[in-house]
Amino acid sequence: MPFSSPDGRRRRAGLAVSLLLLVSPAAASARAAREEVTREFSRTVPMRTAQAFHLEHQQGDVVIGTHAQAEARIVAHIRVSAPSAAEASATLQQVAIDVLESPAAVAVRTRYPEARGRNVSFAVDYDITLPETAALQARNSFGDVSVKGLRAEGDVRNSHGRLTLSDARGRQRLENAFGAVEVARVEGDVSITNQNGAVRVTEVQGALDVSNRFASVEARSVRKGAVVVNSNGSVLLADAGGPSRITNSFGTVEASLIRGDLAVLNGNGNVSVRGVSGAADLKTSFGALTFDDVGRGLIAVNDNGRVGGRKVGGPAEIRTSFGAVEVAQVQGDVTVTSSNGAVTLRDVAGAAEVRSTFGRIEVAGAPKGVRVVGGNGEVAVFNVGPAYVKTSFGLVQAAGVTGSLEVENSNGAVNAADVKGPVTVRTSFAAVVLARVEGPVVEVRNQNGAVDVEGTGARGCTRVTLVTSFAPIRVRLPEGVGYDVTARTSFGSIRSDMPITTSGSLGADSLSGRIGAGGCALSLTDNNGNIEILKAVK
C-alpha cells in the first residue's frame, strides 16, 4: 500500500471539500430544472354479471368506487418527470395501460418502459368505477389504494401505501405492508394481513381475522368473533359478537364487550379485559393483567406482573410470579399459585386455595373453606368456612371461621377469634392468641412462644391441649363448665383463679384435679414458663 503522510492526507481532504463546494450548486440546479408532462387515459368497458375485475399496478394511487351500471370506467392520470421536456415526453409515450377482456374478467395492467433515462420518474394514478356486484382483485405498490361500495368479494394487496376499504358487502381479503389498513362498514367476513402499518377496523358484520406486526391493531363492532395476531404493537378489540382470540407481544392488549369466550396470549405487555360473556383464558408476562366482569370461568396467568380483577361468574384459576394478586367477587372456586407477591381474595362464593411464597396472603369471604400454603409471609383469613393455613416467618390471623381451623406456622405468631369448629395450631418462636373459640377441640403446640386461649366451652365441652416452652400459658375458662385438669411445668409455677379439686399441691410444677364436676379434658404442658388458669371475661 502506498505511503501517505498526514500532511498529504490533509491537503487531499481540503481539495475534496473545495471540489464538493464547486459541484453541489450545479447538482442542485440540475435537480431543480426538471420538466413534468402528463396525459390522461380513459376507457369504458361493458361487464357481464359473472366477470371479475383485475388490476395489476405499481407507482401510483388507486381509487375504486362502484355504481349500478354494468360497465367499468377506467381513468388513469399519467405523469412523467425528467431533466428535459423532450425526454419526459418520450418516456410518457412509452407508459401503457393494457385493458384485457375475457369471459372471466376484465384485467387492467400498467406497463412502464423497461429501459429509461437517468433521472426519469413516472407514476400513474387510477380512478376506477366498477359494477357494484363485480368481484375485485387488485395489486398495487408504492401508492395508496381506496375501495368503496363493493358488493362482491374483494382481494386487494398493496405495499408502501395506505389501504382503505369501506361500505362493502361480501368476503374481503386485504394485504398490505409499510402502510396503514382502514376498514369500515363491511357486511361480511374480513381478513387482513399487514406489517409495519397500523390496522383500524369498525363495523364488520361478519368475522374478523387480522395478522399484523410492528404497529397497532384496533377493531370495534365486529358482529361475529375476531382473531387478532400481532407483535410489537398494541391491540384493542371492543364489541365482538362471538368467541375471540388475541395473540400479541411487546404491546398492550385491551378487550371489552366480548359476547363469547375470549383467549388472550400476550408477552411483555399489559392485558386489560372487561365484559366477557363467556369464559376468559388470559396469559401475559412483564405487564399487568386486569379483568372486570367475566361471565363464566377464568384462567389468568402472568409472569413478572400483577393480576387484579373482579366479578367472575364461575371458577377462577390464577398463576403469577413477581406480582401481586387481588381478586374479588368470584362465583366459583378460586385457585391461586403465586410467588414473590401479595395475594388478596375477597367475596369468593366457592372454596379458595392459595399457594404463595414471599408475600402477604389475605382471604376475606370464602364460605366453602380456604386452604393456604404460604412461605415467609403473613396470612389473614376472615369470614371463611373450614380453614387450613401453613406458612412461616409471618403472622397468621383468622376471624369468623365457621368450620375447623388448622394452622401450621414457624417463627410466626397466630391470632384467631370467633372460630366455630375445632382448632389445631402449631408454631414456634412467637405467641398464639385464641379468643372465642367454640369448637369441640382446641390444641396448641408451640415452642419458645406464649399461649393465650380464651372463651372455650361456650357451646358445651371443649377438649383443650396447650403445649409450649420458654413462655407462659394462659387459659381463660367460662364459669359453669367442668374440666379434668392436668398441668405440668418446669422452672415455673401454676396458678388458678378457679377452684380446683386437686390430687397434688396447688402452685407446684404439676397439678392434677377437677374444676367443677369435671368432664372436659384440659391438658397444659410447659417448660420454663408459668401456667395460669383464669376466669373468662363475660
HUZIDA-V773803 format. One record per residue. N is the residue number from 1. BURIAL is + if it has 24 or more other ideal C-beta (glycine too) atoms within 12 Angstrom, else -. D_LAST is the distance of its C-alpha to the last C-alpha in Angstrom with 2 decimals. Layout:
BEGIN
n={N;N}
burial={BURIAL;BURIAL}
d_last={D_LAST;D_LAST}
END
This chain:
BEGIN
n={1;2;3;4;5;6;7;8;9;10;11;12;13;14;15;16;17;18;19;20;21;22;23;24;25;26;27;28;29;30;31;32;33;34;35;36;37;38;39;40;41;42;43;44;45;46;47;48;49;50;51;52;53;54;55;56;57;58;59;60;61;62;63;64;65;66;67;68;69;70;71;72;73;74;75;76;77;78;79;80;81;82;83;84;85;86;87;88;89;90;91;92;93;94;95;96;97;98;99;100;101;102;103;104;105;106;107;108;109;110;111;112;113;114;115;116;117;118;119;120;121;122;123;124;125;126;127;128;129;130;131;132;133;134;135;136;137;138;139;140;141;142;143;144;145;146;147;148;149;150;151;152;153;154;155;156;157;158;159;160;161;162;163;164;165;166;167;168;169;170;171;172;173;174;175;176;177;178;179;180;181;182;183;184;185;186;187;188;189;190;191;192;193;194;195;196;197;198;199;200;201;202;203;204;205;206;207;208;209;210;211;212;213;214;215;216;217;218;219;220;221;222;223;224;225;226;227;228;229;230;231;232;233;234;235;236;237;238;239;240;241;242;243;244;245;246;247;248;249;250;251;252;253;254;255;256;257;258;259;260;261;262;263;264;265;266;267;268;269;270;271;272;273;274;275;276;277;278;279;280;281;282;283;284;285;286;287;288;289;290;291;292;293;294;295;296;297;298;299;300;301;302;303;304;305;306;307;308;309;310;311;312;313;314;315;316;317;318;319;320;321;322;323;324;325;326;327;328;329;330;331;332;333;334;335;336;337;338;339;340;341;342;343;344;345;346;347;348;349;350;351;352;353;354;355;356;357;358;359;360;361;362;363;364;365;366;367;368;369;370;371;372;373;374;375;376;377;378;379;380;381;382;383;384;385;386;387;388;389;390;391;392;393;394;395;396;397;398;399;400;401;402;403;404;405;406;407;408;409;410;411;412;413;414;415;416;417;418;419;420;421;422;423;424;425;426;427;428;429;430;431;432;433;434;435;436;437;438;439;440;441;442;443;444;445;446;447;448;449;450;451;452;453;454;455;456;457;458;459;460;461;462;463;464;465;466;467;468;469;470;471;472;473;474;475;476;477;478;479;480;481;482;483;484;485;486;487;488;489;490;491;492;493;494;495;496;497;498;499;500;501;502;503;504;505;506;507;508;509;510;511;512;513;514;515;516;517;518;519;520;521;522;523;524;525;526;527;528;529;530;531;532;533;534;535;536;537;538}
burial={-;-;-;-;-;-;-;-;-;-;-;-;-;-;-;-;-;-;-;-;-;-;-;-;-;-;-;-;-;-;-;-;-;-;-;-;+;-;-;-;+;-;-;-;+;-;+;-;-;-;+;+;+;+;+;+;+;+;+;+;+;+;+;+;+;+;-;-;-;-;+;+;+;+;+;+;+;+;+;+;+;+;-;-;-;-;+;+;-;-;+;+;-;+;+;-;+;-;+;-;-;-;-;-;+;+;+;+;+;+;-;+;-;-;-;-;-;-;-;+;+;+;+;+;+;+;+;+;+;+;+;+;+;+;+;+;+;+;+;+;+;+;+;+;+;+;+;+;+;+;+;+;+;+;+;+;+;+;+;+;+;+;+;+;+;+;+;+;+;+;+;+;+;+;+;+;+;+;+;+;+;+;+;+;+;+;+;+;+;+;+;+;+;+;+;-;+;+;+;+;+;+;+;+;+;+;+;+;+;+;+;+;+;+;+;+;+;+;+;+;+;+;+;+;+;+;+;+;+;+;+;-;+;+;+;+;+;+;+;+;+;+;+;+;+;+;+;+;+;+;+;+;+;+;+;+;+;+;+;+;+;+;+;+;+;+;+;+;+;+;+;+;+;+;+;+;+;+;+;+;+;+;+;+;+;+;+;+;+;+;+;+;+;+;+;+;+;+;+;+;+;+;+;+;+;+;+;+;+;+;+;+;+;+;+;+;+;+;+;+;+;+;+;+;+;+;+;+;+;+;+;+;+;+;+;+;+;+;+;+;+;+;+;+;+;+;+;+;+;+;+;+;+;+;+;+;+;+;+;+;+;+;+;+;+;+;+;+;+;+;+;+;+;+;+;-;+;+;+;+;+;+;+;+;+;+;+;+;+;+;+;+;+;+;+;+;+;+;+;+;+;+;+;+;+;+;+;+;+;+;+;+;+;+;+;+;+;+;+;+;+;+;+;+;+;+;+;+;-;+;+;+;+;+;+;+;+;+;+;+;+;+;+;+;+;+;+;+;+;+;+;+;+;+;+;+;+;+;-;-;+;+;+;+;+;+;+;+;+;+;+;+;+;+;+;+;+;+;-;-;+;+;+;+;+;+;+;+;+;-;-;+;+;+;-;+;-;+;-;+;-;+;-;-;-;+;-;-;-;+;+;+;+;+;+;-;-;-;-;+;+;+;+;+;+;+;-;-;+;+;+;+;+;+;-;+;-;-}
d_last={105.97;108.09;107.10;105.72;105.37;102.51;105.06;106.57;103.17;102.45;105.90;105.36;101.88;103.35;106.14;103.64;101.68;104.98;106.04;102.62;103.00;106.46;105.47;102.16;103.63;106.21;103.55;101.45;104.57;105.36;101.89;102.13;105.57;104.45;105.75;103.75;105.33;103.78;104.79;103.13;103.25;102.70;103.05;101.96;101.73;101.36;98.51;98.11;94.80;94.30;95.19;92.64;93.05;93.02;93.07;93.65;93.56;92.61;93.01;92.00;89.64;89.52;88.55;88.56;88.20;89.06;90.99;91.98;95.53;96.90;98.07;96.88;97.81;97.95;98.43;98.49;98.77;100.48;100.47;102.32;102.34;104.95;106.76;109.76;110.35;112.80;110.39;107.61;109.90;111.16;107.64;106.63;109.28;107.90;104.42;104.54;102.36;102.93;102.16;102.49;102.37;101.74;100.64;97.11;96.59;97.95;97.50;97.81;98.22;98.85;101.48;101.87;104.92;104.46;106.50;105.94;107.13;105.23;102.70;102.95;99.77;99.31;96.69;96.67;94.18;94.03;93.33;93.30;92.81;92.32;92.16;88.45;88.47;90.17;88.17;88.02;88.36;88.57;88.78;88.84;88.18;88.23;87.59;85.12;85.03;83.90;83.90;83.14;83.49;84.20;83.83;84.46;83.24;83.43;83.68;83.85;83.87;84.17;83.75;83.73;83.07;80.64;80.39;79.25;79.15;78.25;78.68;79.61;79.43;79.52;78.40;78.75;79.00;78.96;79.49;79.74;79.57;79.37;78.67;76.00;75.70;74.69;74.36;73.59;73.84;74.95;75.03;74.89;73.59;73.93;74.32;74.43;75.29;75.37;75.11;75.06;74.48;71.62;71.11;69.96;69.74;68.84;69.16;70.23;70.32;70.56;68.99;69.07;69.84;69.95;70.82;70.99;70.70;70.66;69.68;67.03;66.66;65.38;65.37;64.16;64.48;65.57;65.64;65.49;63.82;64.66;65.32;65.44;66.43;66.61;66.51;66.47;65.48;62.66;62.13;60.86;60.70;59.56;59.79;61.08;61.52;61.24;59.93;60.61;60.83;60.99;62.10;62.34;62.28;62.23;61.15;58.25;57.64;56.30;56.09;54.85;55.24;56.35;56.80;56.59;55.50;55.78;56.52;56.66;57.90;58.11;58.63;58.11;56.86;53.95;53.22;51.73;51.39;50.31;50.70;51.78;51.92;52.31;51.00;51.25;52.33;52.15;53.26;54.09;54.11;54.04;52.64;49.57;48.93;47.19;46.90;45.73;45.85;47.21;47.71;47.52;46.77;46.84;48.12;47.85;49.35;49.76;51.01;50.41;48.73;45.51;44.55;42.70;42.50;40.80;41.28;42.70;43.43;43.40;42.49;42.81;44.08;44.05;45.70;46.21;46.71;46.57;44.78;41.40;40.31;38.38;38.35;36.51;36.75;38.25;38.73;39.28;38.40;38.62;40.04;40.30;42.32;42.42;43.26;43.06;41.09;37.60;36.51;34.34;33.88;32.21;32.09;33.71;34.16;35.15;34.19;34.47;36.07;36.59;38.71;39.17;39.98;39.68;37.48;33.94;32.80;30.37;29.85;27.88;28.13;29.75;28.42;30.91;29.78;30.74;32.62;33.05;35.46;35.82;37.12;36.74;34.35;30.81;29.28;26.60;25.74;23.66;23.32;25.56;26.21;26.73;27.17;29.33;29.69;32.23;33.11;33.87;33.84;31.13;27.41;25.86;23.08;21.64;19.25;19.24;21.14;21.78;23.65;24.02;23.82;26.43;27.06;30.10;30.33;32.21;32.20;29.25;25.48;23.11;19.93;18.31;15.33;14.77;17.33;18.09;20.79;21.68;21.50;24.38;24.81;27.83;28.62;30.14;30.43;27.13;23.39;21.16;17.58;15.63;12.25;10.96;14.12;14.66;18.30;20.13;21.09;19.82;22.79;23.22;26.57;27.11;29.82;29.84;26.36;22.83;20.24;16.50;14.43;10.68;9.05;12.22;12.96;10.77;14.28;16.01;17.61;17.64;20.46;19.59;22.50;22.24;25.51;26.60;29.07;29.68;26.02;22.78;20.32;16.59;14.35;10.61;10.31;8.12;9.43;12.39;13.94;17.23;18.64;22.15;21.93;24.73;24.52;27.54;28.37;31.42;31.93;28.33;26.07;23.25;20.39;17.52;14.82;14.76;17.99;20.39;23.69;25.94;29.52;29.84;29.06;25.56;25.99;28.95;29.33;28.61;26.36;26.42;24.45;21.86;18.29;18.37;21.03;21.03;22.06;20.15;21.96;20.33;23.11;22.85;26.15;26.95;30.18;30.53;26.84;24.08;21.39;17.96;15.54;12.17;8.87;6.22;3.79;0.00}
END
